[in-house]
Amino acid sequence: MKNAINELFSSCYFFFFLEKDEKKELEKGILEALSAPTQNDGVDGFLTRLGESLRKMAYRDRARIEIEIMQMVYERECELNINN
């Protein structure tokens, strides 16, 4: 993982302007964030299953279903007045 972070940093323009201790602190923070456990809820499980099913479909079918799902969500958000 540390090599991946170094590779990412080497391609970031801002990284060259950080002091050595700032680079170490930033690297440590990123490693902590990436290694922190995540908590999944029922929505995450549903989306995982949905994603697995969509990946099995042809692009055209998958795209059509994705659009339909997003339209349903948008319409419901409008009904509930919660769209951001």
The 8 nearest C-alpha neighbors of each residue, nearest first, counted from 0:
[[1, 3, 2, 4, 30, 5, 33, 34],
 [0, 2, 4, 3, 5, 30, 26, 6],
 [3, 1, 5, 4, 0, 6, 7, 8],
 [2, 4, 6, 0, 1, 5, 7, 8],
 [5, 3, 7, 1, 6, 2, 8, 0],
 [6, 4, 2, 8, 7, 3, 9, 1],
 [7, 5, 3, 9, 4, 8, 2, 10],
 [8, 6, 4, 5, 10, 9, 3, 11],
 [9, 7, 5, 11, 10, 6, 14, 4],
 [8, 10, 6, 7, 11, 5, 14, 12],
 [9, 11, 8, 7, 12, 6, 14, 5],
 [12, 10, 8, 9, 14, 13, 7, 15],
 [11, 13, 14, 15, 10, 9, 16, 8],
 [14, 12, 15, 11, 16, 17, 8, 10],
 [13, 15, 16, 12, 17, 11, 8, 9],
 [16, 14, 13, 17, 12, 11, 9, 18],
 [15, 17, 14, 13, 18, 12, 22, 19],
 [18, 16, 14, 15, 21, 22, 19, 13],
 [17, 19, 21, 20, 22, 16, 15, 23],
 [18, 20, 22, 21, 23, 17, 24, 16],
 [19, 21, 23, 22, 18, 24, 17, 25],
 [22, 20, 24, 18, 23, 19, 17, 25],
 [21, 23, 19, 25, 20, 24, 17, 26],
 [22, 24, 26, 20, 21, 25, 27, 19],
 [25, 23, 21, 27, 26, 22, 20, 28],
 [26, 24, 28, 22, 27, 23, 21, 29],
 [25, 27, 23, 29, 24, 28, 22, 30],
 [28, 26, 24, 30, 25, 29, 23, 31],
 [29, 27, 25, 31, 30, 26, 32, 24],
 [28, 30, 32, 26, 31, 27, 33, 25],
 [29, 31, 27, 33, 28, 32, 34, 26],
 [32, 30, 28, 34, 29, 33, 35, 27],
 [33, 31, 29, 35, 30, 34, 28, 27],
 [34, 32, 30, 31, 35, 29, 36, 28],
 [33, 35, 31, 32, 30, 36, 29, 37],
 [36, 34, 32, 33, 31, 37, 30, 38],
 [37, 35, 34, 38, 33, 32, 39, 31],
 [38, 36, 39, 35, 34, 33, 40, 32],
 [37, 39, 40, 36, 43, 35, 41, 44],
 [40, 38, 43, 37, 41, 44, 42, 36],
 [39, 41, 43, 42, 44, 38, 45, 37],
 [42, 40, 44, 43, 45, 39, 46, 47],
 [41, 43, 45, 44, 40, 46, 39, 47],
 [44, 42, 46, 40, 41, 45, 39, 47],
 [45, 43, 41, 47, 42, 46, 48, 40],
 [44, 46, 42, 48, 47, 43, 49, 41],
 [45, 47, 49, 43, 48, 44, 50, 42],
 [48, 46, 44, 50, 49, 45, 43, 51],
 [49, 47, 51, 45, 50, 46, 44, 52],
 [50, 48, 46, 52, 47, 51, 45, 53],
 [49, 51, 53, 47, 52, 48, 46, 54],
 [50, 52, 48, 54, 49, 53, 47, 55],
 [51, 53, 49, 50, 55, 54, 48, 56],
 [52, 54, 50, 55, 56, 51, 61, 49],
 [55, 53, 51, 56, 52, 50, 61, 57],
 [54, 56, 53, 52, 51, 57, 61, 50],
 [57, 55, 53, 54, 61, 60, 58, 52],
 [56, 58, 60, 59, 61, 55, 54, 53],
 [57, 59, 61, 60, 62, 56, 54, 63],
 [58, 60, 62, 61, 57, 63, 56, 64],
 [61, 59, 63, 57, 62, 58, 56, 64],
 [60, 62, 58, 64, 63, 59, 53, 56],
 [61, 63, 65, 59, 64, 60, 58, 66],
 [64, 62, 60, 66, 61, 65, 59, 67],
 [63, 65, 67, 61, 66, 62, 68, 60],
 [66, 64, 62, 68, 67, 63, 61, 69],
 [65, 67, 69, 63, 64, 68, 70, 62],
 [66, 68, 64, 70, 65, 69, 71, 63],
 [69, 67, 71, 65, 70, 66, 64, 72],
 [68, 70, 72, 66, 71, 67, 73, 65],
 [69, 71, 73, 67, 68, 72, 74, 66],
 [72, 70, 68, 74, 69, 73, 75, 67],
 [71, 73, 69, 75, 70, 74, 76, 68],
 [72, 74, 70, 76, 75, 71, 69, 77],
 [75, 73, 77, 71, 76, 72, 70, 78],
 [74, 76, 78, 72, 77, 73, 79, 71],
 [77, 75, 73, 81, 79, 82, 78, 74],
 [76, 78, 80, 74, 75, 79, 82, 73],
 [79, 77, 75, 76, 80, 74, 81, 73],
 [78, 80, 76, 77, 81, 75, 82, 74],
 [79, 81, 77, 78, 76, 82, 75, 83],
 [82, 80, 76, 79, 83, 77, 78, 75],
 [83, 81, 76, 80, 77, 73, 79, 75],
 [82, 81, 76, 80, 77, 73, 79, 72]]
